[in-house]
Amino acid sequence: MKKLSILLFLFFGLQGFAQKQIKNYVQKNLNPIRTIDPDSTDFSDFEGIGNAIGDSRIVMLGEQDHGDAPAFLAKTRLIKYLHEKKGFNVLAFESDFFALNEGWDHLQKQKSDIDDFIRQNIFSIWTNCKQCENLFYNYASGSFATKNPITISGFDSQVHGKYSNNLTKYIDDFLKMNDIPFIKSKFYETKFLSFIDSTRISKDLTKHKLFISQVDSIFKQLPKKWEGSFELLVLHNLQESSKSGISFLTKGKDYMEIRDKQMSENLKWLVNQKFPNQKIIVWAHSAHILKNRDFIKPRLTNENWINMGHFFTRDSLLNQQTYIVGFSSKYGTAGRITNPKTYSVVSPAKNSFETWINDDTKYAFIDFKRFRDLNPNSLEYFNMKGKYHSYNEAVWTQVFDGIFYIKDMYPCEKSVAKF
């Protein structure tokens, strides 16, 4: 009994020491951020972020919910900094992979055309948010009047953009060009082409299963030269969308995981195939971009799905090239413009990351990657609102490479501007 007491004392003593270690690191290495105003072009307060990112080729920017107005302002300013000072020239969104690649590539790069395209093909949770107007309808489109334009892209397997009204014809043209046997089938038009626009909304399990098998047949019949192509990836996106739909309709537990795995494949293709020599900024929810999700203790049984960031960083080279920025907020309210109801962010928990930061600090950045480098054996759990606006206990220093702290959260305002 005495030995057990000693062991417990040592265990909890070490736990307390380790948490004191990360607390001391946060308080001694916090980089205050002067402003999140996107119009502020004095980036001297972002020097700490720039040093943390270093030579990373991919920077992922998260958000705790899809309506976090201050996070959107901060991300806009970060994007400007990364574009102008660090050489990042591709901005990839958690939005329609087909529309934001095929559509963007064929778009006339005039401001009015760019503005319309962005509004119609990136999710409205961002494009109809007042706090995103500066990024979408000023900076992104305006960059094409300069010598340093920024390319818009997307990696979400979900088909939702207006340009994707062209998707059925695009696939039909591609398959007919290859003249594969499947296009001569009596089911080609009636049960394959006609279902393409229904992969997201159909509740018919039989049709989903047939579509999946039809795409498998197409893969077998296409020439080997198309392996790794955008065209095959588009078909695979549709197939995975049907698989996710089946999982959701049958109350499966992997419908989110199916989507995230495909988003990871799409992002890998962008990094390795489409933009192999360019620096890429990724805009998505923190739950999609975080890595090492096994270091997070889930609060709910359905929370521990394998996500895009986890799949993506299993590639050691991509992991080395990537810096993932999460967000955390202390007080306030949150919500999305697609829902009139708002909610309060969870109040600061005792001895949590948020309480380690003085209330006089409105915005700050902390580099967790540097903490890992200085303390390679530290794998200690602490509370932080990093995944959502609620607490998880996690080894957060392994989950994000850095955290952008916002004291007061508030939800997006709906855009009333006419472009």
Secondary structure, 3 states (H helix, E strand, C coil): CHHHHHHHHHHHHHHHHHHHHHHHHHHHHCEECCCCCCCCCCHHHHHHHHHHHCCCCEEEECCCCCCEHHHHHHHHHHHHHHHHHCCEEEEEEEEEHHHHHHHHHCCCCCHHHHHHHHHHHCCHHHHCEHHHHHHHHHHHHHHHHCCCCCEEEEEECCCCCHHHHHHHHHHHHHHHHHCCHHHHCCHHHHHHHHHHHHCCCCCCHHHHHHHHHHHHHHHHHCCHHHCCCHHHHHHHHHHHHHHHHHHHHCCCCCHHHHHHHHHHHHHHHHHHHHCCCCEEEEECCHHHHCCCHHHEECCCCCCCCCCHHHHHCCCHHHHHHEEEEEEEEEEEEECCCCCCCCEECCCCCCCCHHHHCCCCCCEEEEEHHHHHHHCCCCCCCEEECCCCCCCEEECHHHHCCEEEEEEEECECCECCCCC
